[in-house]
Amino acid sequence: MKISINLFIMLVLSLSAFSVIYLKYQNRLMNIGLEKKEKSLSVKLNQHKKLLDIKSNYEKKLSYKSYKETLGMDIPSKNKIIYLNLTTSNGGI
């Protein structure tokens, strides 16, 4: 009787120890999977940021081109500019 109780206690202790080891192993596998997903998301985010930077650089280049090249317009000389005074004698427009 005493041997069977001792064997039962040993069995319970060994099952407990193996279950702790198994749970630690599963936790480790889960953390490795999470790290891989985080790394892939980080890479995708960095690629997206690079694409946004490239897009903004292209937009800056297009906006900095001269008006003559992009719109076919020229900035007139100072003596060709007409200034209009739109105010009236009562101060309104």
C-alpha positions as CSV (number, residue, x, y, z in Angstrom):
1,M,0.0,0.0,0.0
2,K,2.8,2.4,0.9
3,I,4.7,1.7,-2.3
4,S,1.6,2.3,-4.4
5,I,1.0,5.7,-2.7
6,N,4.7,6.6,-3.2
7,L,4.5,5.6,-6.9
8,F,1.4,7.6,-7.3
9,I,3.1,10.7,-5.8
10,M,6.1,10.2,-8.0
11,L,3.9,9.9,-11.0
12,V,2.0,13.1,-10.2
13,L,5.3,14.9,-9.5
14,S,6.8,13.7,-12.8
15,L,3.7,14.6,-14.8
16,S,3.7,18.1,-13.2
17,A,7.4,18.6,-14.1
18,F,6.9,17.4,-17.6
19,S,3.8,19.6,-18.0
20,V,5.8,22.7,-16.9
21,I,8.6,21.8,-19.3
22,Y,6.0,21.3,-22.1
23,L,4.3,24.7,-21.4
24,K,7.6,26.5,-21.3
25,Y,8.5,24.9,-24.7
26,Q,5.1,25.9,-26.2
27,N,5.6,29.5,-24.8
28,R,9.0,29.6,-26.4
29,L,7.6,28.5,-29.8
30,M,4.8,31.1,-29.6
31,N,7.3,33.9,-28.8
32,I,9.5,32.8,-31.7
33,G,6.5,33.0,-34.0
34,L,5.6,36.4,-32.7
35,E,9.1,37.7,-33.2
36,K,9.1,36.5,-36.8
37,K,5.8,38.2,-37.5
38,E,7.0,41.4,-35.9
39,K,10.2,41.3,-38.0
40,S,8.2,40.8,-41.2
41,L,5.8,43.6,-40.3
42,S,8.8,45.9,-39.5
43,V,10.3,45.1,-42.9
44,K,7.0,45.9,-44.6
45,L,6.7,49.1,-42.7
46,N,10.2,50.2,-43.6
47,Q,9.5,49.4,-47.3
48,H,6.3,51.5,-47.1
49,K,8.2,54.4,-45.5
50,K,10.8,54.2,-48.2
51,L,8.1,54.3,-50.9
52,L,6.5,57.3,-49.2
53,D,9.9,59.1,-49.1
54,I,10.4,58.3,-52.8
55,K,6.9,59.6,-53.6
56,S,7.5,62.8,-51.7
57,N,10.8,63.3,-53.4
58,Y,9.2,62.9,-56.8
59,E,6.5,65.4,-55.8
60,K,9.1,67.9,-54.7
61,K,11.0,67.5,-57.9
62,L,7.8,68.1,-59.9
63,S,6.8,71.1,-57.9
64,Y,10.3,72.7,-58.1
65,K,10.4,72.4,-61.9
66,S,10.1,75.8,-63.5
67,Y,6.6,77.0,-64.5
68,K,7.7,77.2,-68.1
69,E,8.5,73.5,-68.3
70,T,5.5,72.1,-66.4
71,L,2.7,74.5,-67.4
72,G,4.2,76.2,-70.5
73,M,4.0,79.5,-68.7
74,D,6.5,82.3,-68.2
75,I,6.9,84.8,-65.4
76,P,6.4,88.2,-67.0
77,S,9.0,91.0,-66.6
78,K,8.3,93.7,-64.0
79,N,7.2,96.3,-66.6
80,K,4.6,93.9,-68.1
81,I,2.8,93.3,-64.8
82,I,-0.4,95.4,-64.3
83,Y,-1.4,96.2,-60.7
84,L,-5.0,96.9,-60.1
85,N,-6.3,99.1,-57.2
86,L,-9.6,97.5,-56.3
87,T,-10.4,99.7,-53.3
88,T,-13.1,102.4,-53.7
89,S,-13.3,105.8,-52.0
90,N,-15.4,104.4,-49.2
91,G,-12.8,101.7,-48.3
92,G,-14.7,98.7,-49.7
93,I,-14.1,96.5,-52.7
